[in-house]
């Protein structure tokens, strides 16, 4: 869908599906076509392990008959009439859902904003191979690195076309380029693994493969000689790689669908203090070159930048049309299409930066734990209970003293958000972004 002819073909396709649904007896309908293609190369120890290339083109049709809804998915080559008749027949025997329906026409995007999401640069498999090999070579050149866990590079694009029975038609396409390296340092039982990667929508914005490899090697070597820390209370500094996961937990807790199902530990906290006053969380779907930017959501609604949390106070839920109606609210353009269903999600979510550098946060601690990686699934989004395996570095007298592994950190996300201090090193090149975060008063289980 990188060119006009592709967009025209898919636009005609989804429009014909909507028209067929109306003729088959649907009161309303929308259809979406999703097209993507990608090429990737992975190498290990100087040899190509795999070269993969994929291309897919799928359509989904959603129909409404009264307050009944049904969805079907198929390949783009499927017969529109047969697909529509099947969807309408399914809807007629489905239970009623009073919250389903198309978005309010007044909320639909009126113009297709150019968010600079697509880079037409063609990257050959040979170029991907050379980048992967260069990243691996740079990593293996770091003193202390003993083996490669693989390196890779990829390039691709993905786009959607959406049409609705109340007259909306829109499309957009985004590109994605990436490079990564993963290596092992040390010997025997003292081996440690780490990685580095870069993912961007414009090829020229990618980090150099040599820089990616060097950082991966340096990260792995730093972890050699890791030991357990002593069990007890601990102040924890989360590296941005891990802090992004904390931001993701917050996004999940303020998802309107979870709130409606009463499966969020923040479900009763709208308008209340849910985080420290230093915490402001933004969500910005229209940010140029944003990893999660889009000119309209999965229902055709244009979202605007929102202060989801402002100085610690919760202002908004992420809302699609159905989640909003169930909560007695109006969608804020966060409906995300997954196959043939729509559910709320964040776009370019960011915990906004604070005033202090990461070094300042570390220096402020007489003892503490700098976490660079977490493991396991120990997060309960209903209660907020948080318990994860972790590794990183012990902090003594304001400095990183020695590597730590095989420990567990625990708390409750409610308490963690209220005790959170953000650093000033936010990198917005992620769909979910966060700076270094200091969270006081956690519990460590170790030696």
Secondary structure, 3 states (H helix, E strand, C coil): CCCHHHHHHHHHHHHHHHHHHHHCCCCEEEEEEEEEEEEEEEEECCEEEEEEEEEEEEEEEEEEECCEEEEEEEECCCCHHHHHHHHHHHHHCCCCCCCCCCCCHHHECCCCCCCCCCCCCCCCHHHHHHHHHHHHHHHHCCCCEEEEEEEEEEEEEEEEEEEECCCCEEEEEEEEEEEEEEEEECCHHHCEEEEEEEEECCHHHCCCHHHHHHHHHHHHHHCCCCECCCCEEEEEEECHHHHHHHHHHHHHHCEHHHHHCCCCCCCCCCCCECCCCCCCEEECCCCCCCCCCCCCCCCCECCCCEEEEECCEECCCECCHHHHHHCCCCCCCCEEEECCEEEECCCCEEECCCCECHHHHHHCCCEEEEEEEEECCCECCCCCEEEEEEEEEEEECCEEEEEEEEEEEEEEHHHHHHCEEEECCCCCCCCEECCCEEEEEEEEECC
